[in-house]
């Protein structure tokens, strides 16, 4: 991060959901938010994830570190209760989570099971709606909601399979939430990074080929990294981006214009 941005998020309180390890997109975003002065609430998936996430969150000076599996009834609500008690308000949140059962993710969309489809939609899309609903009363002075999509929402990307329709729903959700919450001063964004080597990405078949192809074809002939995504996220949640909402912001060295 360049010094010119230091303090750009001073006084802001942000919730980050989606850190699994230091390769996570959410971690790079949280690092940039913290470097620019934001106070953070960070969640971890479960007991198994906690030893990996807690040291990272503590390293960023997070005020709140709590569990959150969006499939567990009451856990998301408990996160917001902790935020209300500690801060009494929220300025921004990052939703950087996705999941699809392996069998459905590796098969054709035509063959997707009802259960697999609903699980993928629940964890990867409806959880963003729930997070927005819980955030709304805490954002009485406005705020910013951000999620993470992929180009496979828009065009057919080999092996992205079921996550394509799920991310398409997520991007449409961003637009509807932006329209509904805009009058309250709440902005809504999707980041759309190019392929990045993370734990979630390792679930997608032949992901290395996708990375190679994206690097080769992107106008800049390289891939963005998670720090690039973090820098963009920090800009979008800040006041300098006050007139931006409802966008899908690509952080992919231009791959989407040729992909
Ligand atoms: P990651 O594995 O580091 O993060 C995924 C996170 O989802 C993990 O922290 C995991 O705990 C969380 N998660 C899964 N199920 C959950 C549940 N039930 N409740 C709460 N959290 C749950 O991988 P990542 O690549 O950083 O993924 C973050 C987001 O970025 C995802 O939405 C992914 O689809 C998106 N994305 C990734 C890429 C890429 O190439 N890696 C590209 C574009 C978009």
Boltz pocket constraint, residues with backbone or C-beta under 6 A from the ligand:
constraints:
  - pocket:
      binder: B
      contacts: [[A, 17], [A, 18], [A, 19], [A, 20], [A, 21], [A, 23], [A, 24], [A, 25], [A, 26], [A, 45], [A, 49], [A, 68], [A, 69], [A, 70], [A, 71], [A, 95], [A, 96], [A, 97], [A, 98], [A, 99], [A, 123], [A, 148], [A, 149], [A, 150], [A, 151], [A, 191], [A, 192], [A, 193], [A, 194], [A, 195], [A, 196], [A, 197], [A, 198], [A, 199], [A, 200], [A, 201]]
      max_distance: 6.0
